[in-house]
């Protein structure tokens, strides 16, 4: 705890609008301007010397930083109470660059099996090419997680909450395990956002967000962010400059715009998602509902202790078979069928036919991806209209 000294004054709602930017901006603009340039000029040789020899802070080339980008990083740093932040062109770029910056040939990492599909794929396949070993452990099995740690283990990686079952990691326990073995901890906290959960307050070393989702909040950009101590962020930033996964100035502007309403959006989505989860839990056509703030969720106690809201995603399994699931999905009129989450529009995803379409049925079921599993991303529409649309789908699924 005790990270408030890193933040500007005011509540999170106020800081989401003002943090990280000066009061006076170029041309007396109210909003942070988009600095749409790939390179920056020097006035003369003295200015070059001041930059290269005296470490004078300024911008040189777009891949190394941009004024609009810097404001976005400062605001995210403030909202999380971090020391520093670096933003990327996507959440996956943030994850892969971070991992590569922290490991060397011969190292070992531990990751939980409930992590994002592409993250797992990168760790168990691509890292092998660089001589980095990866152990995948069942989420929630803390004994097995600790037993998997080796002398050459660099860090433990997980999501919290996870996708799609919204499992919640006991962050305090994770920190204790990591400290016993002197290794780092990385948490992808995209589903929670800094409003609902701040892993840095539990001593987690690095926090990753797909800013495409709730932070930007309008389903119109792709972005990622990593936050933590300055020393760790500096390593990641150095590799980021070489990897080139930069976020462009216009995306940074849209990210900043989205952040201004982020606390209001999340609070509404928290309330709506809980209401939808309770509706689904009581529906005769629903087999099981997964939502951290439902008393029936297996991590309800942990979620209530370390989160202030359950988030905007509700996962559920309906009764029936694949054909019934398709009829339900095809009968929705307002909710869009689409991947992703965190935006103002409600989206529903059917993992069996979208994210895991290239898996056999047996392979899917071994991962818990059943024929009737759905992930609902609750948007900002009136919650009663969302429920009416779901009811419409159920009525035509049988």
C-alpha positions in Angstrom: 0.0 0.0 0.0 1.1 3.6 0.5 1.5 4.6 -3.1 -0.6 7.8 -3.0 2.6 9.9 -2.9 3.0 9.1 -6.6 -0.4 10.5 -7.5 -1.6 14.1 -8.1 -4.1 15.6 -5.7 -7.8 14.8 -6.1 -10.0 11.7 -6.5 -9.4 9.2 -9.3 -12.3 10.7 -11.3 -10.6 14.1 -11.2 -7.1 12.8 -12.0 -8.5 10.8 -14.9 -9.3 14.1 -16.5 -6.3 16.3 -15.5 -3.3 14.1 -14.4 -0.1 14.2 -16.4 -0.6 17.4 -18.4 0.2 21.0 -17.8 -2.5 23.6 -17.4 -1.2 25.7 -20.3 -1.0 23.8 -23.6 0.1 24.6 -27.1 -2.0 27.4 -28.7 -4.0 27.6 -25.4 -5.8 24.4 -26.3 -8.0 22.9 -23.6 -7.3 19.3 -24.7 -3.8 17.8 -25.2 -2.8 18.4 -28.8 -2.0 15.6 -31.3 1.7 16.1 -32.2 1.5 14.4 -35.6 5.1 14.2 -36.6 7.6 11.4 -37.2 10.7 13.5 -36.3 11.6 16.5 -34.3 14.1 19.3 -35.3 17.0 20.8 -33.5 17.5 24.6 -33.5 21.3 24.4 -33.7 24.4 22.3 -32.7 24.2 23.7 -29.1 20.8 22.2 -28.7 22.1 18.8 -30.0 24.9 18.9 -27.4 22.5 19.8 -24.7 20.4 16.8 -25.6 23.1 14.2 -26.1 25.6 15.3 -23.5 23.5 16.8 -20.7 20.6 14.5 -21.0 18.2 17.4 -21.6 14.7 16.0 -21.9 13.2 16.6 -25.3 12.0 14.6 -28.3 14.2 13.4 -31.3 12.4 10.7 -33.3 8.8 9.3 -33.1 9.9 5.8 -32.3 11.6 7.1 -29.1 8.7 9.2 -27.9 6.1 11.8 -28.7 4.6 14.6 -26.5 1.0 13.2 -26.8 2.3 9.8 -25.9 4.2 11.1 -22.9 1.0 12.7 -21.5 -0.8 9.4 -21.8 2.0 7.6 -20.0 2.0 10.2 -17.2 -1.8 9.9 -16.7 -1.7 6.1 -16.6 1.2 6.3 -14.2 -0.8 8.6 -11.9 -4.0 6.5 -12.0 -2.1 3.4 -11.0 0.2 5.1 -8.5 3.2 3.7 -10.4 6.7 5.1 -10.8 6.6 4.9 -14.6 4.7 3.6 -17.6 5.4 2.8 -21.2 2.6 2.5 -23.8 2.5 0.2 -26.8 0.6 -0.4 -30.0 -1.4 -3.2 -28.5 -1.8 -5.2 -25.3 0.0 -8.2 -26.8 2.9 -6.0 -27.9 3.1 -4.8 -24.3 3.2 -8.4 -23.0 5.7 -9.8 -25.5 8.1 -6.9 -25.2 8.0 -7.0 -21.4 8.7 -10.7 -21.3 11.6 -10.5 -23.8 13.1 -7.6 -21.9 13.2 -9.6 -18.6 14.5 -13.0 -19.7 17.8 -14.4 -21.1 18.7 -17.7 -22.6 18.6 -20.4 -19.9 15.9 -18.6 -17.8 12.6 -20.1 -16.7 9.2 -18.6 -16.1 6.0 -19.8 -14.5 2.6 -18.9 -16.0 -0.9 -19.9 -15.1 -3.1 -22.0 -17.5 -6.0 -19.5 -17.4 -3.9 -16.8 -19.1 -4.9 -15.4 -22.5 -4.5 -17.8 -25.4 -2.0 -15.8 -27.3 0.1 -15.1 -24.2 0.3 -18.9 -23.5 1.2 -19.5 -27.1 4.0 -17.0 -27.0 5.4 -18.4 -23.8 5.3 -22.1 -24.6 6.2 -21.9 -28.3 8.2 -18.8 -29.2 10.2 -18.5 -26.0 11.6 -22.0 -26.6 13.4 -20.6 -29.7 15.4 -18.4 -27.3 16.2 -21.1 -24.8 13.7 -19.9 -22.2 11.7 -22.6 -20.4 8.1 -22.1 -19.5 6.0 -24.1 -16.9 2.3 -23.8 -17.1 0.4 -24.4 -13.8 -3.3 -24.7 -13.0 -4.8 -21.4 -11.9 -5.4 -21.4 -8.2 -3.1 -24.2 -7.3 -0.6 -22.2 -5.2 1.3 -25.3 -4.0 2.0 -26.4 -7.5 2.9 -22.9 -8.5 5.5 -22.7 -5.8 6.8 -26.2 -6.5 7.3 -25.1 -10.1 9.8 -22.4 -9.2 13.4 -23.2 -10.0 16.7 -21.5 -9.3 16.6 -19.9 -12.8 13.0 -18.8 -12.5 12.7 -15.1 -13.4 9.1 -14.3 -12.7 5.5 -15.6 -12.3 2.9 -14.3 -14.8 -0.8 -14.4 -14.6 -4.0 -12.5 -15.3 -6.5 -11.4 -12.6 -9.3 -11.7 -13.3 -8.7 -14.2 -16.1 -10.4 -14.8 -19.4 -13.0 -16.2 -19.8 -13.8 -17.6 -16.3 -12.9 -14.4 -14.4 -10.8 -16.3 -11.8 -9.1 -13.9 -9.3 -5.6 -14.4 -8.1 -4.8 -13.9 -4.4 -2.3 -11.1 -5.0 -1.1 -11.0 -1.4 -0.3 -14.7 -1.4 1.4 -14.4 -4.8 3.6 -11.7 -3.5 4.6 -13.9 -0.5 5.5 -16.8 -2.7 7.5 -14.6 -5.0 9.4 -13.0 -2.1 10.3 -16.4 -0.6 12.1 -17.2 -3.9 13.3 -13.7 -4.8 11.5 -13.6 -8.1 9.4 -11.0 -9.9 5.6 -10.9 -10.4 3.7 -9.8 -13.5 -0.1 -9.4 -13.5 -2.3 -8.6 -16.6 -5.0 -6.6 -14.9 -6.9 -5.6 -18.1 -10.3 -7.0 -16.8 -10.0 -5.2 -13.5 -8.6 -1.8 -14.5 -6.9 0.5 -11.9 -10.4 1.4 -10.6 -11.4 -2.1 -9.5 -8.0 -3.5 -8.6 -4.5 -2.2 -8.3 -1.9 -5.0 -8.2 0.9 -2.5 -7.4 -0.7 -1.8 -4.1 -0.1 -5.5 -3.2 3.6 -5.3 -4.2 3.3 -6.8 -7.7 6.3 -5.7 -9.7 4.7 -5.0 -13.1 1.1 -4.5 -14.2 0.0 -4.9 -17.8 -3.1 -3.5 -19.4 -4.6 -3.9 -22.9 -5.7 -0.2 -23.0 -7.8 -1.2 -26.1 -10.4 -2.3 -23.6 -11.7 -0.3 -20.6 -9.1 2.4 -20.5 -9.8 3.7 -24.0 -13.3 2.4 -23.7 -14.8 3.0 -27.1 -13.8 0.1 -29.3 -11.9 2.4 -31.7 -8.2 2.0 -30.9 -5.6 -0.6 -30.0 -3.1 0.1 -27.2 -1.2 -1.5 -24.4 0.6 -0.3 -21.2 3.0 -1.6 -18.7 3.4 0.1 -15.3 5.8 -0.4 -12.4 9.2 0.7 -10.9 11.3 3.1 -13.0 14.2 0.6 -13.2 12.1 -2.1 -14.7 10.2 0.2 -17.0 13.5 1.6 -18.3 14.5 -1.9 -19.4 11.2 -2.4 -21.2 11.4 1.0 -22.8 14.9 0.3 -24.2 13.7 -2.8 -25.9 10.5 -1.1 -27.0 12.6 1.4 -28.9 14.2 -1.4 -30.9 11.1 -3.5 -31.4 9.2 -0.5 -32.7 5.7 -1.3 -31.4 4.9 2.4 -30.9 1.5 3.8 -30.4 0.8 6.7 -32.8 -0.1 10.2 -31.5 -3.7 10.1 -32.6 -4.3 6.8 -30.7 -2.7 8.5 -27.7 -5.1 11.4 -28.0 -8.1 9.0 -28.2 -6.7 7.0 -25.2 -6.5 10.3 -23.2 -10.0 11.2 -24.2 -11.3 7.7 -23.1 -9.5 8.0 -19.8 -11.5 11.1 -18.9 -14.7 9.1 -18.6 -13.1 5.8 -17.5 -14.1 6.0 -13.8 -17.7 6.8 -14.8 -17.9 4.1 -17.4 -16.4 1.4 -15.1 -18.8 2.2 -12.2 -21.8 1.9 -14.5 -20.5 -1.3 -16.1 -19.8 -2.8 -12.6 -23.4 -2.1 -11.6 -24.9 -3.3 -14.9 -22.8 -6.5 -15.1 -23.7 -7.5 -11.6 -27.4 -7.1 -12.4 -27.0 -9.1 -15.6 -25.1 -11.8 -13.8 -27.9 -12.1 -11.2 -30.5 -12.3 -14.0 -28.5 -15.0 -15.8 -28.0 -16.9 -12.6 -31.8 -17.1 -12.0 -32.6 -18.0 -15.6 -33.9 -21.5 -16.3 -32.0 -21.8 -19.6 -28.6 -21.0 -17.9 -26.4 -23.8 -16.5 -23.7 -21.7 -14.8 -22.6 -18.1 -14.4 -19.1 -16.8 -13.8 -18.8 -13.4 -12.2 -16.4 -12.4 -9.4 -19.0 -10.5 -7.3 -21.5 -13.4 -7.4 -21.5 -15.3 -4.1 -21.4 -18.6 -6.2 -18.0 -17.7 -7.8 -15.2 -19.8 -6.4 -13.1 -16.7 -5.8 -15.8 -14.5 -4.5 -14.1 -14.0 -1.1 -10.8 -13.0 -2.6 -12.5 -10.7 -5.2 -14.4 -8.9 -2.4 -11.2 -8.4 -0.4 -9.0 -7.0 -3.2 -11.4 -5.6 -5.7 -13.9 -2.6 -5.5 -16.0 -3.9 -8.4 -16.6 -7.1 -10.4 -15.9 -5.6 -13.8 -18.0 -5.5 -16.9 -17.6 -9.0 -18.2 -20.0 -11.9 -17.4 -19.3 -15.4 -18.6 -22.0 -18.0 -18.7 -22.9 -21.5 -20.0 -26.4 -22.0 -21.3 -28.3 -25.3 -21.3 -28.5 -27.2 -24.6 -26.1 -27.9 -27.4 -24.1 -26.1 -30.1 -27.2 -25.6 -32.3 -29.1 -24.0 -29.4 -26.1 -21.8 -28.6 -26.1 -20.6 -32.3 -29.8 -19.9 -32.3 -29.5 -17.9 -29.1 -26.6 -15.9 -30.5 -28.3 -15.3 -33.9 -31.5 -14.0 -32.2 -29.8 -11.1 -30.4 -30.8 -7.8 -31.9 -28.9 -5.1 -29.9 -25.8 -7.0 -28.5 -23.2 -7.4 -31.2 -21.5 -10.7 -31.9 -17.8 -9.8 -31.6 -14.6 -10.4 -29.7 -13.0 -7.9 -27.3 -14.7 -6.1 -24.4 -14.5 -2.9 -22.4 -16.2 -0.5 -24.8 -19.6 1.3 -24.7 -21.3 -1.3 -26.9 -22.3 -4.6 -25.4 -20.5 -7.5 -27.2 -21.0 -11.3 -26.9 -18.3 -13.8 -27.8 -18.8 -17.5 -28.4 -15.3 -18.9 -27.8 -16.0 -22.3 -29.3 -16.7 -20.8 -32.8 -14.4 -17.7 -32.6 -11.4 -17.9 -30.3 -11.0 -21.7 -30.4 -12.5 -22.4 -33.9 -9.3 -24.2 -34.9 -9.4 -26.6 -31.9 -11.1 -30.0 -31.9 -14.1 -30.4 -29.6 -12.1 -32.6 -27.3 -9.2 -30.1 -27.2 -11.7 -27.3 -26.4 -13.4 -29.2 -23.6 -10.1 -30.1 -22.0 -9.6 -26.3 -21.7 -13.1 -25.8 -20.4 -14.4 -24.2 -23.6 -17.8 -25.9 -24.0 -20.2 -25.7 -26.9 -22.6 -23.4 -24.9 -20.0 -21.1 -23.2 -20.5 -17.3 -23.8 -18.6 -14.3 -22.7 -20.7 -11.2 -22.4 -19.0 -7.8 -22.4 -21.6 -5.5 -20.8 -21.6 -2.0 -22.4 -23.3 1.3 -21.4 -26.7 0.7 -22.8 -29.6 0.7 -20.4 -29.2 -2.5 -18.4 -32.9 -3.4 -18.8 -32.4 -3.3 -22.6 -29.4 -5.6 -22.3 -31.5 -8.1 -20.3 -34.4 -7.9 -22.7 -32.1 -8.7 -25.6 -30.7 -11.7 -23.7 -34.2 -12.9 -22.9 -35.1 -12.6 -26.6 -32.2 -14.9 -27.4 -33.2 -17.5 -24.8 -36.8 -17.5 -26.0 -35.7 -18.4 -29.5 -32.9 -20.8 -28.6 -35.1 -23.8 -27.7 
